[in-house]
Amino acid sequence: MDHRCSRRRFMGTVAGTAVSSSLLFGWRSAGAQPLHPKVDDATIGDKSVVSLIKGESRRQNVCDSLVEIEDRLLPILKSKKHVVIKPNMVSTGRQIASTHIDTLHGILDFLGPRFKGPVVIAESSAGYTTEGFDNFGYHSVIAEHKPLDVSLVDLNEEGLYKTHTILNGDLHAVPVRLAARLLDPEAFIMCAAILKTHNTVVATMSVKNMALGAPLHSPRKERQRWNDKRLYHGGVRQTHVDIMMTAQRLKPFWGATVIDGFEGMQGNGPTSGTAVDSRIAISSTDYIAADRVGLGAMGIDPAWVGYLQFCGQAGLGQTDLERIDIRGEKLADVARKYEMHRDIQRELKWMGTMEDVPEKLG
């Protein structure tokens, strides 16, 4: 059941949770080998399918990356009543940090001849989402892509949510409000992510965009301010675990992801980094596999990105490049070495043993 955002109602609804101790305490070093569980809906045999396109047009790259895997997309897309596109709008003012309008154009170019239902571009920005819609020109996509029925929704202002449980910085179970539209079984959920470094979890692409874009914050009209996104930032290891736990909840509703790497971000991402001219686009129905290819394109050691390793361990997608069928460009031909965030050594402290563990009793 969906709910409007209400602090009183929300605080009375806390779901139970269970987290494997191996995920909390068992990842020991950068050299540790992740598990490779069998994954299902995005695979050929035991391989996930990912497209990797390079070209001189962001819009064309995005569309072509989806065309390359349309045999994987269309059977799912045809079974859905509407499409929800979730951009990355961590900043409502800096374009390089947020999904470019041409990424949306490319997705809609693909959908136009293949889907006839409503399409909603929906985001829960850390700021005011509607300001980002205005600043980045999102309103213009509505007229250009008729007869598609395209609309824009600020998920924070809409206020519809379903409750989920994560761990806070003290490893206590706490409820968060996840946008109901991203948990809709009748929707084909599309992620419109970006290749970016990050100030907490090393890199952000599909999984991070969805897991931290789903939690809501208070609408403008509500006098008492709250922000459930902040609950994910209680500790460098806790953040990785909570992203995985949220990905577990969201994954059954995921349709396809597009990672726009036409102009990636290196250095002090996800908002203050500098541009990298990569000129690529990555698409898949396996969000984890897409992100794994994205890490390869950025020259980042996949063992550094805890949430992606945890998602692989939990069976949410494929993290082994040998079990990913990459269509289009060869990964080695497009790979660049992205500069890491200045706090990278602090970020990597999610690895190893926990130094402050409650004493054992009984």
C-alpha positions as CSV (number, residue, x, y, z in Angstrom):
1,M,0.0,0.0,0.0
2,D,1.3,3.5,-0.9
3,H,1.3,6.3,1.6
4,R,1.6,10.0,1.6
5,C,4.6,11.3,3.6
6,S,3.6,11.7,7.2
7,R,6.0,11.6,10.1
8,R,3.5,10.2,12.5
9,R,2.3,7.4,10.2
10,F,5.9,6.7,9.1
11,M,7.4,6.3,12.6
12,G,4.8,3.8,13.4
13,T,5.7,1.5,10.5
14,V,9.0,-0.4,10.9
15,A,9.7,-3.6,8.9
16,G,12.0,-6.3,10.2
17,T,15.3,-7.0,8.5
18,A,18.1,-9.5,8.5
19,V,21.6,-8.9,7.3
20,S,24.3,-11.6,6.8
21,S,27.2,-11.2,9.2
22,S,29.5,-12.1,6.3
23,L,28.4,-8.9,4.5
24,L,28.9,-6.8,7.6
25,F,32.1,-8.2,8.8
26,G,33.6,-10.6,6.3
27,W,35.1,-8.5,3.5
28,R,38.7,-8.6,4.4
29,S,40.9,-6.9,1.8
30,A,41.1,-5.4,-1.7
31,G,42.4,-8.7,-2.9
32,A,39.5,-10.8,-1.7
33,Q,37.6,-12.6,-4.4
34,P,33.8,-12.0,-4.7
35,L,31.4,-14.8,-5.1
36,H,29.8,-15.3,-8.5
37,P,26.3,-16.6,-7.9
38,K,24.1,-17.5,-10.8
39,V,21.9,-14.6,-11.9
40,D,18.8,-14.9,-14.0
41,D,16.7,-12.4,-16.0
42,A,19.5,-10.6,-17.8
43,T,21.6,-13.6,-18.8
44,I,22.4,-15.7,-21.8
45,G,23.3,-19.0,-20.2
46,D,25.3,-17.9,-17.3
47,K,26.3,-14.6,-18.9
48,S,24.8,-11.2,-18.4
49,V,24.4,-9.0,-21.5
50,V,25.8,-5.4,-21.6
51,S,26.1,-3.1,-24.5
52,L,29.0,-0.7,-24.8
53,I,28.8,2.0,-27.5
54,K,31.2,4.8,-28.4
55,G,30.4,7.7,-30.7
56,E,30.3,11.4,-31.3
57,S,26.7,12.0,-30.1
58,R,25.5,11.5,-26.6
59,R,21.9,11.1,-27.7
60,Q,22.8,8.6,-30.4
61,N,25.1,6.6,-28.2
62,V,22.3,6.2,-25.6
63,C,19.7,5.1,-28.2
64,D,22.2,2.8,-29.9
65,S,23.1,1.2,-26.6
66,L,19.5,0.3,-26.0
67,V,19.0,-0.9,-29.6
68,E,22.0,-3.2,-29.1
69,I,20.1,-5.1,-26.4
70,E,16.5,-4.7,-27.5
71,D,16.2,-8.5,-27.7
72,R,16.6,-8.5,-23.9
73,L,14.4,-5.4,-23.3
74,L,11.3,-5.9,-25.5
75,P,9.9,-9.0,-23.9
76,I,9.8,-7.2,-20.5
77,L,8.8,-3.8,-21.9
78,K,5.8,-5.2,-23.7
79,S,4.4,-6.6,-20.5
80,K,4.4,-3.3,-18.7
81,K,1.8,-0.5,-18.6
82,H,4.1,2.5,-18.2
83,V,7.8,3.4,-18.1
84,V,9.5,5.3,-15.3
85,I,12.8,6.9,-16.1
86,K,14.9,7.7,-13.0
87,P,17.7,10.3,-13.8
88,N,20.6,11.2,-11.5
89,M,20.1,14.8,-10.2
90,V,22.4,14.9,-7.2
91,S,22.9,18.6,-8.2
92,T,20.0,20.8,-9.4
93,G,22.5,23.4,-10.7
94,R,25.6,21.8,-12.1
95,Q,25.0,20.0,-15.4
96,I,28.0,17.7,-15.4
97,A,26.8,16.2,-12.1
98,S,23.3,15.4,-13.4
99,T,21.7,13.5,-16.2
100,H,21.9,15.4,-19.4
101,I,18.7,16.1,-21.4
102,D,20.3,14.3,-24.4
103,T,20.4,11.1,-22.4
104,L,16.6,11.4,-21.9
105,H,16.2,12.2,-25.6
106,G,18.2,9.1,-26.5
107,I,16.0,6.9,-24.2
108,L,12.8,8.4,-25.6
109,D,14.1,8.0,-29.2
110,F,14.4,4.3,-28.4
111,L,11.0,4.0,-26.7
112,G,9.0,6.1,-29.3
113,P,8.5,3.3,-31.9
114,R,8.5,0.5,-29.4
115,F,6.2,1.6,-26.5
116,K,2.8,3.4,-26.5
117,G,2.0,3.9,-22.8
118,P,2.8,6.8,-20.5
119,V,6.4,7.6,-19.7
120,V,7.2,9.4,-16.4
121,I,10.6,11.0,-15.7
122,A,10.8,10.9,-11.9
123,E,13.4,12.0,-9.5
124,S,14.0,12.6,-5.8
125,S,16.8,15.0,-5.7
126,A,18.7,15.9,-2.5
127,G,17.6,19.5,-3.3
128,Y,14.4,20.7,-5.0
129,T,13.9,18.4,-8.0
130,T,11.7,20.9,-9.9
131,E,14.6,23.4,-10.0
132,G,16.7,20.8,-11.7
133,F,13.9,20.1,-14.2
134,D,13.9,23.9,-15.0
135,N,17.7,24.4,-15.0
136,F,18.5,21.4,-17.3
137,G,15.6,21.9,-19.7
138,Y,13.7,18.7,-19.0
139,H,10.4,20.2,-19.9
140,S,11.3,20.4,-23.5
141,V,11.3,16.6,-24.0
142,I,7.6,16.5,-23.5
143,A,6.7,18.3,-26.8
144,E,9.5,16.8,-28.8
145,H,8.5,13.2,-28.2
146,K,4.8,13.3,-28.9
147,P,2.8,11.2,-29.4
148,L,4.5,9.6,-26.4
149,D,2.8,10.7,-23.2
150,V,5.8,12.1,-21.2
151,S,5.5,13.8,-17.9
152,L,7.8,15.0,-15.1
153,V,7.3,14.1,-11.4
154,D,9.2,15.3,-8.3
155,L,9.0,12.2,-6.1
156,N,9.6,14.3,-2.9
157,E,6.6,16.5,-3.6
158,E,4.4,13.6,-4.7
159,G,5.1,12.0,-1.4
160,L,4.0,8.5,-2.1
161,Y,6.2,5.9,-0.4
162,K,6.7,2.3,0.8
163,T,8.6,1.6,3.9
164,H,12.0,-0.2,3.9
165,T,14.4,-1.0,6.6
166,I,18.2,-0.3,6.6
167,L,20.9,0.0,9.2
168,N,21.9,3.4,10.7
169,G,25.4,4.4,11.7
170,D,25.0,2.4,15.0
171,L,23.9,-0.7,13.1
172,H,20.4,-0.3,14.4
173,A,17.5,-1.1,12.1
174,V,15.6,2.1,11.1
175,P,12.8,2.7,8.6
176,V,13.2,4.8,5.4
177,R,10.6,6.0,2.9
178,L,11.3,4.7,-0.7
179,A,9.4,6.4,-3.6
180,A,6.5,4.2,-4.5
181,R,6.9,4.7,-8.2
182,L,10.2,2.8,-8.1
183,L,8.4,-0.2,-6.5
184,D,5.6,-0.4,-9.1
185,P,5.2,-3.9,-10.6
186,E,3.3,-2.4,-13.6
187,A,6.2,-0.1,-14.5
188,F,9.3,-0.7,-16.6
189,I,11.9,1.1,-14.4
190,M,14.8,2.7,-16.4
191,C,17.8,4.2,-14.7
192,A,19.6,7.1,-16.5
193,A,22.9,7.1,-14.7
194,I,26.3,8.8,-15.2
195,L,29.9,7.6,-14.9
196,K,31.2,9.4,-11.8
197,T,33.6,9.1,-9.0
198,H,32.1,9.5,-5.5
199,N,33.0,10.9,-2.1
200,T,31.9,8.0,0.0
201,V,31.6,4.8,-2.1
202,V,34.3,5.3,-4.7
203,A,32.1,5.3,-7.8
204,T,28.4,5.9,-8.6
205,M,26.5,4.6,-11.6
206,S,23.2,2.6,-11.8
207,V,22.9,0.9,-8.5
208,K,23.9,3.9,-6.4
209,N,21.6,6.2,-8.5
210,M,18.6,4.0,-7.7
211,A,19.4,3.1,-4.1
212,L,20.0,6.7,-3.0
213,G,17.5,8.2,-5.4
214,A,14.6,6.2,-3.9
215,P,14.7,7.5,-0.3
216,L,12.6,10.7,0.0
217,H,12.9,13.9,1.9
218,S,10.3,16.3,3.2
219,P,8.2,18.3,0.6
220,R,8.5,22.0,0.6
221,K,5.1,22.5,2.2
222,E,5.9,20.3,5.2
223,R,7.1,22.4,8.2
224,Q,9.0,19.7,9.9
225,R,12.1,18.9,7.8
226,W,13.4,15.3,7.4
227,N,15.7,13.6,4.9
228,D,15.8,9.8,4.8
229,K,18.8,9.9,2.4
230,R,21.0,11.1,5.3
231,L,20.3,7.8,7.2
232,Y,22.5,6.1,4.6
233,H,25.5,8.1,5.5
234,G,26.2,6.9,9.0
235,G,29.5,5.1,8.3
236,V,31.6,4.1,5.3
237,R,30.8,0.4,5.6
238,Q,27.2,0.8,6.6
239,T,26.6,2.9,3.5
240,H,27.7,0.0,1.2
241,V,25.6,-2.5,3.1
242,D,22.5,-0.3,3.0
243,I,22.9,0.3,-0.7
244,M,22.9,-3.5,-1.2
245,M,19.9,-3.9,1.0
246,T,18.0,-1.3,-0.9
247,A,19.0,-2.7,-4.2
248,Q,17.6,-6.1,-3.0
249,R,14.2,-4.3,-2.5
250,L,14.3,-2.5,-5.8
251,K,15.8,-5.1,-8.1
252,P,12.5,-7.0,-8.8
253,F,11.1,-3.8,-10.4
254,W,14.2,-2.9,-12.5
255,G,13.8,-2.9,-16.3
256,A,17.0,-1.5,-17.9
257,T,19.8,0.9,-17.1
258,V,21.7,3.3,-19.3
259,I,25.0,4.8,-18.1
260,D,25.9,7.9,-19.9
261,G,29.7,8.2,-20.2
262,F,29.8,10.7,-23.0
263,E,31.3,13.1,-20.4
264,G,32.2,11.3,-17.2
265,M,33.3,12.8,-13.9
266,Q,36.6,12.2,-12.2
267,G,38.2,13.5,-9.0
268,N,35.9,15.0,-6.4
269,G,32.6,13.5,-7.5
270,P,29.7,13.2,-7.4
271,T,29.2,17.0,-7.7
272,S,32.6,18.8,-7.8
273,G,34.7,16.7,-10.1
274,T,36.1,17.5,-13.5
275,A,35.0,16.2,-16.9
276,V,36.5,13.1,-18.7
277,D,35.8,12.9,-22.4
278,S,34.9,9.2,-22.6
279,R,32.2,9.4,-25.3
280,I,30.5,6.1,-24.3
281,A,27.1,4.7,-23.3
282,I,26.5,1.4,-21.4
283,S,23.1,-0.4,-21.2
284,S,21.8,-3.6,-19.7
285,T,18.9,-5.2,-17.9
286,D,21.5,-6.3,-15.3
287,Y,22.3,-3.1,-13.4
288,I,25.2,-4.8,-11.5
289,A,26.8,-6.0,-14.7
290,A,26.4,-2.6,-16.3
291,D,28.2,-1.0,-13.3
292,R,30.9,-3.6,-13.5
293,V,31.6,-2.6,-17.1
294,G,31.4,1.0,-16.1
295,L,34.1,0.5,-13.5
296,G,36.3,-1.1,-16.2
297,A,35.7,1.9,-18.4
298,M,36.9,4.2,-15.5
299,G,39.9,2.0,-14.7
300,I,38.7,1.4,-11.1
301,D,39.5,-1.8,-9.2
302,P,36.1,-3.5,-8.7
303,A,37.2,-4.8,-5.3
304,W,37.1,-1.1,-4.0
305,V,33.4,-0.8,-4.5
306,G,31.8,-2.6,-1.6
307,Y,28.1,-2.2,-2.5
308,L,28.7,-3.7,-5.9
309,Q,30.6,-6.7,-4.5
310,F,27.9,-7.2,-1.9
311,C,25.2,-7.1,-4.7
312,G,27.1,-9.8,-6.5
313,Q,27.3,-11.9,-3.3
314,A,23.6,-11.5,-2.8
315,G,22.9,-12.7,-6.4
316,L,21.5,-9.4,-7.7
317,G,23.6,-9.4,-10.8
318,Q,26.9,-10.3,-12.4
319,T,30.3,-8.9,-11.2
320,D,32.6,-11.2,-13.1
321,L,33.7,-9.8,-16.5
322,E,34.2,-13.3,-17.8
323,R,30.5,-13.9,-17.3
324,I,29.4,-10.7,-19.0
325,D,28.7,-10.7,-22.8
326,I,29.7,-7.2,-23.9
327,R,28.2,-6.2,-27.2
328,G,29.7,-3.3,-29.2
329,E,33.1,-1.9,-28.3
330,K,35.8,-3.8,-26.5
331,L,36.2,-2.6,-22.9
332,A,40.0,-2.3,-23.3
333,D,39.6,0.0,-26.2
334,V,37.5,2.6,-24.3
335,A,38.9,2.3,-20.8
336,R,40.4,5.5,-19.3
337,K,42.1,5.9,-15.9
338,Y,39.8,8.2,-13.9
339,E,41.3,10.3,-11.1
340,M,39.9,9.2,-7.7
341,H,38.4,11.4,-5.1
342,R,40.8,13.1,-2.7
343,D,39.4,11.1,0.2
344,I,39.9,7.7,-1.6
345,Q,42.0,6.2,1.3
346,R,39.3,7.1,3.8
347,E,36.6,5.6,1.5
348,L,38.5,2.3,1.3
349,K,38.3,1.9,5.1
350,W,35.1,-0.1,4.6
351,M,37.5,-3.0,4.0
352,G,39.1,-5.0,6.7
353,T,38.0,-5.6,10.3
354,M,35.8,-3.3,12.3
355,E,37.8,-1.5,15.0
356,D,34.9,-0.6,17.2
357,V,32.8,-3.7,17.9
358,P,30.5,-4.1,20.8
359,E,31.9,-6.5,23.4
360,K,30.6,-10.1,23.3
361,L,28.4,-11.2,26.2
362,G,27.0,-14.5,27.2
